[in-house]
Amino acid sequence: MNYNLVAETIVKHCGGLVNLGHVTNCMTRVRMTIHDMKNVDMKALRAIEGVLGVVEDDTLQVIVGPGKSSKVTILINERLKGGASPPSSEDVGLKAKAARESAKKQTPVKKILKHIANIFVPILPPLIAAGILMGINNLLVNSATSYAMMHQIAAIGDLSPAQVILEQRHLTGVIHFFDIVSKGLFSFLPIYTGVTAAKEFGGTVVMGGLLGAITIAPQLTQFGLTPGQGGLIGVIFCVWLMCWLERKIRRVIPDVLDVVLTPTIVLTIMASALLFIIMPAAGVVSDAILHGMNGLLSTGGLAAGFVLAALFPFLISLGLHQGLIPIHLEMINATGHAPLFAIQIMSNAGMVGAATAVLLLTRDPVMRNIAKGAIPTSILAVGEPTIFGVNIPAGFAFITGSIGAGFGGMIVVLLGVTTNGVGAAGLSALPLIADGKYLQYVLAWLTGCAIAFALTYVTGKLRGYDKEALPA
């Protein structure tokens, strides 16, 4: 991909630099705040070579794929710094109008999910990295434990049988390294969440991190609380309230006293509310969500696995899937496992199977080239390239791929596959699989992929997709 050309063309079809506000990215998408959507040529954007799809929401999201999104975003931001003129009053008015119109289109639930997604997008790369390192660490420890049990290795001194094997393999230092790095993220996740939440809601960033830190302080037992009670849900709500209160207080505090009084008043009020109201209440809500999800998976059985996995491609297409990250993390904190995430990543299997069928069926050389690039990426990591580049353009393939994903979810539930971390899907998820059920995960993934392929191929043949005329 010619990143400079793609960045330049995206800017051009978005109405130029003056029409761009904030530009950022997630794993696969360049996310842009647009001042006036009337100046955006959506058809031309979708036609750019290397662009897999475009999603219009509160931000304009151009899907270019993992790794590529960050490079394109950097190039666009460099152009903004070097070539964008200061916004005029007219530009500011257009931006405000666009924001109001966007807000009207969104339901309250969608707004909340979008805020949650925006909070976790910056945390996602280190979260994935820490999850993979934790998975590798668990793989090494599980291997040593199995070997010790199989060969009846006895404990030596303070070393457990597994630790004896790790010591013999000279892996003790490696295990400690992986453990420190992964816990450096998961142990302090409320702090990072507080920081990004404060940034999302327009408050003092470090104050948000401080409120997150309070929720994991060991001294909480003095107030009858447990560290982490209420989880990330409590942190996000508290930070949102803090940002609202900060704006209100700043309006009445004299400028000369603002830097001293505003943070002191806000911190005192919000820390009190956090300890005596929010954490206890959020703890009840968090426990209810966890019990509800566990109950759904235990009582719903295979049907729940099918429905949940089949729905996830739809959530991904709307960009709402990251709103589920707090639930995954709460389940990991409470039980050590995230069974819902194992079901979620079956969407990747269904999309790969459907896209492979489209590749074999289509006569369109452009679609074939897109599929050839998107399928390996989705096998390795994320499903967006196949969703937006292949299956949604094909139409029926998105539906048949979702059905295939549902069957993958059924096998996940049947075989008891779960994860002990969150991250990417496909082969990249292997280190995250809990209890050494790697073969079971691969079997579930292949099942979803194979059924999606078969359904898509048969449906495509019946619809005559393989005989459709090439686009003019």
C-alpha positions in Angstrom: 0.0 0.0 0.0 1.2 3.5 -0.9 0.4 5.1 2.5 1.1 8.6 1.4 -1.3 8.3 -1.6 -4.0 6.7 0.5 -3.8 9.4 3.1 -3.8 12.2 0.5 -6.7 10.7 -1.3 -8.7 10.2 1.9 -8.2 13.9 2.8 -9.2 14.9 -0.7 -12.5 13.0 -0.7 -13.3 14.1 2.8 -13.4 17.7 1.6 -9.8 18.7 2.3 -7.9 19.5 5.5 -10.3 22.3 6.5 -13.1 19.8 6.7 -11.2 17.5 9.2 -11.3 17.9 12.9 -9.9 15.2 15.2 -8.2 12.2 13.5 -7.4 9.1 15.3 -7.4 5.3 14.7 -8.3 1.9 16.2 -6.9 -1.4 15.1 -8.4 -1.3 11.6 -10.0 2.1 11.1 -9.0 5.7 10.6 -11.6 7.7 12.6 -12.2 11.3 11.6 -14.4 14.0 13.0 -15.9 15.8 10.0 -17.1 19.4 10.1 -19.6 19.1 7.2 -20.6 15.7 5.8 -22.0 17.3 2.7 -18.4 17.8 1.5 -17.5 14.1 1.8 -17.6 12.0 -1.3 -18.5 8.6 0.2 -18.5 6.8 -3.2 -15.0 8.0 -4.0 -13.8 7.1 -0.5 -15.0 3.5 -0.9 -13.3 3.3 -4.3 -9.8 4.2 -3.0 -7.4 1.2 -3.5 -6.6 -0.2 -0.1 -9.9 1.0 1.6 -11.9 -2.0 2.7 -15.0 -0.1 3.8 -16.4 3.2 5.2 -18.7 3.5 8.2 -20.6 6.8 8.9 -21.3 7.3 12.5 -20.5 10.0 15.1 -17.1 9.8 13.4 -16.3 8.9 9.8 -14.5 5.6 9.9 -12.4 4.5 6.9 -11.3 0.8 7.2 -7.9 0.1 5.9 -6.8 -2.9 8.0 -4.6 -3.6 11.1 -1.2 -1.9 11.1 -2.2 0.3 8.2 -4.7 2.4 10.1 -2.0 3.8 12.4 0.3 4.7 9.5 -2.4 6.4 7.5 -3.6 8.3 10.6 -0.1 9.6 11.3 0.3 10.9 7.7 -3.1 12.6 7.8 -2.3 14.3 11.2 1.1 15.4 9.8 -0.8 17.1 7.0 -3.2 18.7 9.5 -0.4 20.1 11.5 1.4 21.5 8.5 -1.4 22.5 6.1 -4.6 23.1 7.9 -5.6 26.7 8.5 -7.1 27.7 11.9 -10.8 27.0 12.0 -13.0 30.0 11.2 -16.2 30.9 13.1 -18.1 29.3 10.2 -16.1 26.1 10.5 -16.8 26.0 14.3 -20.5 26.5 13.6 -20.6 23.7 11.0 -18.8 21.4 13.5 -21.3 22.2 16.2 -24.2 21.7 13.8 -22.8 18.3 12.7 -22.3 17.3 16.3 -25.9 18.2 17.2 -27.3 16.3 14.1 -25.1 13.3 15.0 -26.4 13.3 18.6 -30.0 13.4 17.4 -29.5 10.3 15.3 -28.0 8.2 18.2 -30.1 6.4 20.8 -29.0 6.6 24.4 -27.8 3.0 24.4 -25.7 3.6 21.3 -24.3 6.8 22.8 -23.2 4.9 25.9 -21.6 2.1 23.9 -19.8 4.6 21.7 -18.4 6.4 24.7 -17.2 3.0 26.2 -15.7 2.1 22.8 -13.8 5.4 22.7 -12.5 4.9 26.2 -11.0 1.5 25.4 -9.7 2.1 21.9 -6.5 3.8 23.3 -6.0 0.9 25.8 -6.6 -1.8 23.3 -3.1 -2.2 21.8 -1.3 -2.7 25.2 -4.3 -4.8 26.4 -3.8 -7.1 23.4 0.0 -7.2 24.0 -0.4 -7.9 27.8 -3.0 -10.6 27.0 -0.8 -12.4 24.6 2.2 -12.3 27.1 -0.1 -13.6 29.8 -1.3 -16.3 27.5 2.3 -17.3 26.7 3.1 -17.3 30.4 0.1 -19.6 31.1 1.1 -21.9 28.2 4.6 -22.3 29.7 3.3 -22.9 33.3 0.6 -25.3 32.1 3.2 -27.2 30.1 5.4 -27.5 33.1 2.5 -28.5 35.4 1.4 -31.3 32.9 4.9 -32.6 32.6 5.4 -32.7 36.4 2.1 -34.6 36.9 2.8 -37.0 34.0 6.3 -37.8 35.4 5.4 -37.6 39.1 7.9 -34.9 39.8 8.1 -34.1 43.5 8.4 -30.6 45.1 11.8 -29.5 46.2 12.0 -27.2 49.2 9.8 -24.1 48.5 9.5 -25.0 44.8 6.3 -26.7 43.6 6.6 -29.5 41.1 5.8 -27.1 38.2 8.4 -24.6 39.5 11.0 -27.4 39.6 10.4 -28.1 35.9 10.5 -24.4 35.0 13.8 -24.1 36.9 15.2 -27.1 35.0 14.2 -25.5 31.7 15.7 -22.2 32.8 12.4 -20.5 32.3 11.8 -19.1 35.8 13.1 -15.7 34.9 11.1 -15.6 31.7 7.9 -16.5 33.7 8.6 -13.7 36.2 9.2 -11.3 33.3 5.9 -12.1 31.5 4.0 -12.0 34.8 5.3 -8.6 35.7 4.6 -7.1 32.3 1.1 -8.5 32.0 0.1 -7.6 35.6 1.5 -4.1 34.9 -1.5 -3.6 32.7 -4.3 -5.7 34.3 -3.5 -4.7 37.9 -3.7 -1.0 37.1 -6.4 -1.1 34.5 -8.7 1.1 36.5 -6.1 3.9 36.4 -5.7 3.7 32.7 -9.5 3.5 32.2 -9.9 6.6 34.4 -7.4 8.5 32.3 -9.0 7.7 29.0 -12.5 8.2 30.4 -11.6 11.7 31.6 -10.2 12.5 28.1 -13.4 11.2 26.5 -15.6 13.2 28.8 -13.6 16.4 28.7 -12.2 16.5 32.2 -8.8 16.7 33.9 -7.0 13.5 32.7 -4.9 12.8 35.8 -7.9 13.4 38.1 -9.6 10.6 36.3 -6.6 8.3 36.8 -6.6 9.2 40.5 -10.2 8.2 40.9 -9.3 4.9 39.2 -6.4 4.4 41.6 -8.7 4.9 44.6 -10.7 1.9 43.5 -7.7 -0.5 43.8 -6.2 1.0 47.0 -5.5 -1.8 49.6 -6.8 0.6 52.4 -10.4 0.2 51.0 -10.9 -2.6 53.5 -11.1 0.0 56.2 -14.3 1.2 54.7 -15.8 -2.3 54.3 -14.9 -2.4 50.6 -12.7 -4.7 48.6 -10.1 -3.4 46.0 -11.7 -3.4 42.6 -15.3 -3.5 43.9 -17.6 -2.0 41.2 -15.0 -2.7 38.6 -14.5 -0.5 35.5 -18.2 0.3 35.3 -17.9 2.2 38.6 -14.7 4.0 37.4 -16.3 5.1 34.1 -19.4 6.4 35.8 -17.5 8.2 38.5 -15.2 9.9 36.0 -18.1 11.0 33.9 -19.7 12.5 37.0 -16.4 14.1 37.9 -16.1 15.8 34.5 -19.6 17.1 34.8 -19.0 18.5 38.3 -15.6 20.0 37.3 -17.3 22.0 34.5 -20.0 23.3 36.9 -17.6 24.3 39.7 -15.2 26.0 37.3 -17.9 28.4 36.2 -18.3 29.8 39.8 -14.7 29.7 41.1 -12.8 32.9 40.5 -9.9 32.5 37.9 -7.2 33.4 40.5 -8.4 30.5 42.8 -9.4 28.0 40.0 -6.1 26.0 40.0 -6.3 25.4 43.8 -10.0 25.3 44.7 -11.5 23.5 41.7 -9.5 20.3 41.8 -9.6 20.2 45.6 -13.4 20.5 45.8 -14.0 18.1 42.9 -11.6 15.5 44.4 -13.1 15.7 47.8 -16.7 15.4 46.6 -16.0 12.7 44.0 -13.8 10.6 46.3 -16.5 10.6 48.9 -19.2 9.7 46.4 -16.9 7.0 45.0 -16.3 5.3 48.4 -19.7 5.6 50.0 -22.1 5.5 47.0 -20.6 4.6 43.6 -18.4 1.6 44.5 -21.1 -0.2 46.6 -23.8 0.5 44.0 -21.5 -0.4 41.0 -20.6 -3.5 42.8 -24.2 -4.6 42.9 -24.6 -3.7 39.2 -21.3 -5.5 38.2 -22.3 -8.6 40.1 -25.7 -8.6 38.5 -24.1 -8.4 35.0 -21.7 -11.2 35.8 -24.4 -13.5 37.2 -26.6 -12.6 34.3 -24.0 -13.5 31.7 -22.9 -16.7 33.5 -26.6 -17.6 33.8 -27.3 -17.0 30.2 -24.3 -19.2 29.1 -25.1 -21.9 31.6 -28.9 -22.1 31.0 -29.0 -21.0 27.4 -26.4 -23.6 26.5 -25.8 -24.2 22.8 -28.6 -21.9 21.7 -27.0 -19.0 23.6 -23.6 -19.8 22.0 -25.2 -19.7 18.6 -27.2 -16.5 19.0 -24.4 -14.6 20.6 -21.7 -15.6 18.1 -24.1 -14.9 15.2 -24.9 -11.4 16.5 -21.2 -10.3 17.0 -20.5 -9.6 13.2 -23.4 -7.2 13.3 -22.0 -5.4 16.4 -18.6 -5.3 14.7 -20.1 -3.8 11.6 -21.5 -1.0 13.8 -18.3 -0.5 15.8 -20.1 -1.4 19.0 -18.2 -4.6 19.9 -15.6 -2.7 21.9 -18.4 -1.6 24.3 -18.3 -5.2 25.6 -14.7 -4.9 26.8 -15.7 -3.9 30.4 -17.9 -7.0 30.6 -15.0 -9.3 29.5 -12.6 -7.7 31.9 -15.1 -7.9 34.8 -15.6 -11.6 34.1 -11.8 -12.1 34.1 -11.4 -10.2 37.4 -14.2 -12.2 39.0 -13.6 -15.7 37.6 -10.3 -15.6 35.8 -12.0 -16.4 32.5 -13.9 -14.6 29.8 -16.3 -17.2 28.2 -18.2 -14.5 26.3 -15.0 -13.4 24.5 -14.4 -16.9 23.3 -17.8 -16.9 21.7 -17.3 -13.4 20.3 -14.2 -14.3 18.3 -16.1 -17.0 16.5 -17.4 -14.1 14.3 -13.9 -14.1 12.8 -14.2 -17.8 11.8 -17.6 -17.2 10.1 -16.3 -14.2 8.2 -13.2 -16.0 7.0 -15.3 -18.9 5.7 -17.7 -16.7 3.9 -15.0 -14.6 2.4 -13.2 -17.7 1.1 -16.3 -18.8 -0.6 -16.8 -15.4 -2.2 -13.2 -15.5 -3.4 -13.9 -18.8 -5.2 -17.2 -17.6 -6.6 -16.7 -14.0 -7.7 -15.7 -13.0 -11.3 -14.8 -9.5 -10.2 -11.0 -9.0 -10.2 -11.2 -6.1 -7.7 -13.2 -8.3 -5.2 -10.8 -11.2 -5.7 -7.8 -8.9 -4.9 -9.5 -7.5 -1.8 -10.4 -11.0 -0.6 -6.9 -12.3 -1.1 -5.5 -9.6 1.1 -8.4 -9.6 3.7 -8.6 -13.4 4.4 -5.0 -13.9 5.7 -5.4 -10.8 7.9 -8.6 -12.1 9.4 -7.2 -15.6 9.9 -4.3 -14.0 11.9 -6.1 -11.3 13.8 -9.2 -9.2 13.1 -12.4 -9.7 11.1 -13.0 -6.2 9.8 -11.2 -6.6 6.5 -13.4 -9.6 5.5 -16.5 -8.0 6.9 -16.2 -4.6 5.1 -14.0 -5.6 2.2 -15.8 -8.8 1.1 -18.9 -10.0 2.9 -20.9 -6.8 3.2 -20.3 -5.8 -0.4 -21.3 -9.3 -1.5 -24.5 -9.0 0.7 -25.6 -12.5 1.3 -22.1 -13.6 2.5 -22.5 -11.4 5.6 -25.6 -13.3 6.6 -24.3 -16.8 5.8 -21.0 -15.9 7.5 -22.9 -14.8 10.7 -24.8 -18.1 10.7 -21.5 -20.0 10.4 -20.1 -18.0 13.3 -23.1 -19.1 15.3 -22.2 -22.8 14.8 -18.7 -21.9 16.0 -20.2 -20.4 19.1 -22.1 -23.6 19.8 -18.9 -25.7 19.7 -17.3 -23.2 22.0 -20.0 -23.7 24.6 -20.1 -27.5 24.0 -16.4 -27.9 24.6 -16.2 -25.4 27.4 -13.7 -23.1 25.6 -12.9 -19.8 27.4 -10.1 -17.3 27.5 -8.1 -15.7 30.3 -7.6 -12.4 28.4 -9.0 -10.3 25.7 -7.3 -9.3 22.4 -7.4 -10.1 18.7 -9.2 -13.1 17.1 -8.0 -15.9 14.8 -4.6 -17.4 15.4 -3.6 -14.5 17.6 -6.2 -15.6 20.2 -4.5 -19.0 20.7 -2.3 -17.8 23.6 -5.4 -16.4 25.3 -7.2 -19.7 25.5 -7.6 -20.9 29.1 -7.0 -24.4 30.5 -4.9 -25.5 27.6 -8.0 -26.0 25.3 -6.1 -25.0 22.2 -7.3 -27.9 20.1 -10.9 -27.3 21.1 -10.6 -23.7 20.1 -9.2 -24.6 16.7 -11.9 -27.2 16.3 -14.6 -24.6 17.1 -13.0 -22.0 14.8 -12.7 -24.6 11.9 -16.3 -25.6 12.4 -17.6 -22.0 12.1 -15.4 -21.4 9.1 -16.4 -24.6 7.3 -20.1 -24.1 7.8 -19.9 -20.5 6.8 -18.0 -21.5 3.7 -20.5 -24.2 2.7 -23.5 -22.0 3.3 -22.0 -19.1 1.4 -20.8 -21.2 -1.5 -24.2 -23.0 -1.9 -26.1 -19.8 -1.5 -23.9 -18.0 -4.0 -24.4 -20.8 -6.6 -28.2 -20.7 -6.0 -28.2 -16.9 -6.4 -26.0 -17.1 -9.5 -23.4 -14.9 -7.9 -20.7 -16.8 -9.8 -22.4 -15.8 -13.1 -23.0 -12.1 -12.3 -21.7 -9.7 -14.9 -18.6 -7.7 -14.1 -19.2 -4.1 -12.9 -18.8 -1.6 -15.7 
